[in-house]
Amino acid sequence: MKRIALMTSGGDCPGLNACIRAVVRDASARTVEVLGVKGGLRGLRDGDYHLMGPRDVSGIIQQGGTILGTGRFPEFEEPAVRAECAARLRGAGAEGLVSVGGNGSMSGMAVFAKETGFPVVGVPKSIDNDIYGTDYSIGYDTALNTALEAIDRIRDTAASHERVFFVEVMGRASGFLALEAGLAGGAEEIIIPEEETRIEDVASRIVAGRQKGKTSSIVVVAEAEQPGRSFEMAAEFTRLSGLECRVCVLGYVQRGGRPTARDRILAQVLGAEALEALLSGVRCVMAGVMEGKVAFTPLFDVAERSRGLGATELELARRVARE
């Protein structure tokens, strides 16, 4: 291959620029040209492509977001639009595509590659960390540390005022972020979408903790499909327990900011491995890391499956928090 395209799609997250930098500079070292696709899938359809060289990615490794831009593009679900994207890429001289995205992007790329025959290798990014085929997704570690820092700060106030705080983190249908932030932050309760939790039981356990001498508590809530649901939970909790309660919704602050060292390294490794796979003739796979080693998973497997939570971490969080 003499020329490839590079795209970021879906939601933004920390580490994307580190991945872009690695692909562009590694490709340059191999005398392969890189076309940066602006604006995600919409830019793919519109032919918004720009040649990128090493100087175009200088000074971006520490920046959050993506210099290529990103966004949702529902029209990509139409076969005619996918065919137009492939035609645009071929017309621009691109012989392959590195697509950095989440679950939706990987699903779309699987169909795109099958229908059009265009070579695609995916790179997983998601603060939800719910993508099948990788133990960690780009952006997750930074979001986790952002949530943890907030929990640590909130605990100071909770302890000072002897209050209960409900801290809501992002995560859609995945509880990874809530579980690990809660475990690392010593939360008394963790509410995740993978498991039904009765607020009556939460209230009962926290009241029991008060009787053991606890003066404040942190409840970490995964937003699930209803962002802001912690307000309703907190109101019901206060009604049941009689304890004063506050809510903090972290929201989009978890998606931005400087990526951690772990995210920067992961992004560069996966970006370079995706490029290597593409140049080696590997097609329709996602580059991930499993048990400390780079692994390639067919895009259709990524699209059809999801990662499950570790029951061990959840049980540990519960045992140590309630004493």
N, C-alpha and C positions, 0 to 999 in steps of 0.2 A: 504493500500500500504506500502511496505517495502523499495522500491527503485524507484526513479524517475530519469528522465534525465532533464538537463537544457541546453538551447541553446540560443545564440544570433546570429541573421542572418540579412543580408542586410547591409546597411551602418552603420558606427559607430556613436555614439553621446555621449555627457556627461550624466552620470547617470547610464550607464549600469552596472558598477562595483558595485554601491550601490544596484542595484536590485539583482545582483548575490550574493552579501554578505547576503542580507536579506533572500533569498530563502535557501541558504546553512545553515545559522545559525538557521533559524526557523525550517527547516527540522530536523536538528540535535537535537533540543530541543524536537522534536516529535519522536525521534529515527527512522527517515526515512533517508536512504542513498541517496546521490545525485551523479549522474554521470554527470560530466561536459563534454559537447560535444565541442571539439576543431574545430575551423574553420567553424562554421555554418553548412549549409546543406551538404556541401561536407564531413565534418567530421561525420555527421549523417549517410551518405551512407557508408563511409569507416570504421565506427566503432571506430573512434578516441575518445574513452571515458575514463575519468579518475575520480576515486572516489575523492570527495572533502569533506573536513571537515572544522570546524571553523577556524583552523590555516591557511588553504589555502587561506582564504579571509581576513586575517588580514591586516590592513593598506591600503586597496584599496578604501575605501568609497569616498575619495577625488580625486581619479584619473580619468582622462578622458579615453575614449576608452573602451575596454573590454579585460579582461585577458583571456577570452575564445577564442578570435579571432572571425572574421566574414568574410563574403565575398559573392559574387554572385555565384549562381550555377544553370545555366539554365537547366541542365540535370534533375533537380527535376521535370520538367514539364512532364517527361515521366512516365507513370504508372508503368513500370517495376522497375524504380529507386525508386519510392515511396514504392513499395512493398518490395524492398530490404532494405530500411531504417527501415521499420517496423520489418522486420525479424531480423535485426541487434540489434534493441532495445530490442526485446523480448529475443533474444539470450544472451544479456548482463544482463538480469534479470530486466530490467526497466518495470514498470507497468503504467507509465504515463510520459508526457512530458510538461514542461513549456517552451514555445517558446516566446522569446522576439524579436519583429521585427516590421517592418512597414507594409504598405499596401500590398506589394507583398508577404511578409512572411505570413501575415494573410490569404491571398487568397490561398497560397500553403498549409497551414496547414488545412484549411477548407476541401480541396479536399483530402488531406492525411488522415485526421480523418475519413471522410466518406468512402473512399475506403478500408482502412485497419482496421477500427474499433479501432485504437489505441487512447487511451484517451489523449486529448490535451487541454491545456488552454493557451491562448495567453496573452501577455503583450505588450501594444503599446509603441513604441519608434519612434520618428521622429522629426527632427528640423522643418519640414514643418507644423506640427500640423494639418494635413489634414485627420487623421484617424477617420472614423465614429465610434461612440460608446464611445467617451471620449472627454471631453472638453479640456484636455491637455495631450500631449504625453511626455514621458520621453525625455529629451534633448532640448525641445523647449524653455524653460525659459532661459537656459544658452545661447543658440544661439541668442535669442532675446536680452539679455543683452550684449553679445559680439558685435552684430550689433549696438546697441544703443551707446555703448562706442565709437565705431569707428565714428559714426555720430557726436557725441559730439566733438570729436577731430577734425574731418574734418571741422566742422562749425567754429572753431577758425581760421583755415587757410582761409576758404572761406570769413569770415568777414574781416580778415586782408588785403586780396588782392582784395576784392570786386568782387568775382567770383561766378559763378554757378558751383556746383559739382553734378555730377551724381554718386550716390552710389548704386552699384549693390549687392543685397543680394541673397542667395540661396532660393530655394522654388519649383523648378520644376513647376508643373501646379497649385500650390497653392500660394496665395498671403498673407497668414496669417503673415508670417515673415516680409514682406515688409510693410504691412498695420500697424502692431503694432509698428514696429521699427520706421516707419515714423511718426506715431501719437505721440509716446513717445519722439521722437527727434525733433518734431516741423517742419517736412519737409514741404516745400512749395508745392511739388507735389509728388504723389505716383502712380507709374505705376504697375498695377497688371494684371495677365493673365485672371482673371475672367471678366475683363471689357476692351473693346476696347478703346484705348487712342490715339488720333492723336497728333503727335509731334508739329503740327502747333498750336494746342490749348494750349499745354504746353508753347510753346514759347510766344504766345500772352498773356497768364496770367502772366508769369514772367516779361515780358516787362511792363505790366500794373502795376505790383508790384513795379518796379523801379520808375515808375512815381508817386507812392504814397510815395516814400522815402526809399524803401528797397534797400540795397546795395549789398546783397548776397542772394543766395538761395541754398537749398538742394533738389535734386530730387532723391527719393528712387525708385529703379527699381528692380522688381522681375525677376530673371534670366529666368524664364519659361523654355521652351524647348530649348532655345538658349543661353547658357552661353556666356557672352561677348557682348550681344546685345546692352548694354548701350553705347558702343563705336560708333556704327552707329547712335544711337539716339542723342548722344551728338554732333556728326559732323553735323547732319541735324539741330539740335537746333541752333548751332552757325551760320550756313548759313542763317537761317530764322530770328534770333534775332540780330545778330551782337555782341552778348555778349561773352566774354571769358569764356571758359568752361573747366573743368577737370573731369576725370573719375577715380573712385576707385572701383575695383572689390574685394569684401571681400573674396569670394571663401571659400576654405576649412578651413580657420581659424575659421569659425563659428561652425565647427563640433568637434573641440577639446577643451581642457582646463578643468579646474576644474569645476565640476558641481555646480550650485547655491544651496542654502539651499532648495529652492522649489523643484528642480529636485531630490535632494537626498531624500527628504521626500516622494515625489510622487513615486519614484522608489522603495523605501522600502515598502510602503503601497501596491502598486500594485503587487509586487513580493510575499509578504506574502499572499495577498488575492488570488492570482492565485494558490499558493500552497494549501491553505485552500480549495478552490473550488475543486481542483483535488483530494484531500484526502477525500472530502465529496461526491464524486461520480458525480460531475458536469462535463460535457463533451462538447467539441467543442464550447467553448465560449471564449470571450476576456474580461479580467478584465480592466475596465476603471473607470473614475470618471466623474460624470455628476451632475451639480448643487451642488457640494460639497460632494456628496455621491458616494461610490463605486457602480458601476453598471456592470452587466454582459450582454454582447451582443453576440448573436450567430455569429460564425465566418463567416457564409455565408452572413449574413446581413452586416458585416464589409467589406467583399469582394465586395459586389454588390453596396454599397452606399459610398458617400463621404460627408465630412462636407462642408457646405456652409459658406461663409464669412458673417459677420454681417454688414448689410448696414448702421447701425447707426454709427459705428466707422468710416467708410469711409466718410460719409457725415460730421461728426464732424471734421475730419482731414481737409477736404476741406474748411469748413466755417472758422475755426480759423486760417488757414495758409494764406489765401488770403487777410487778412486785414492788 
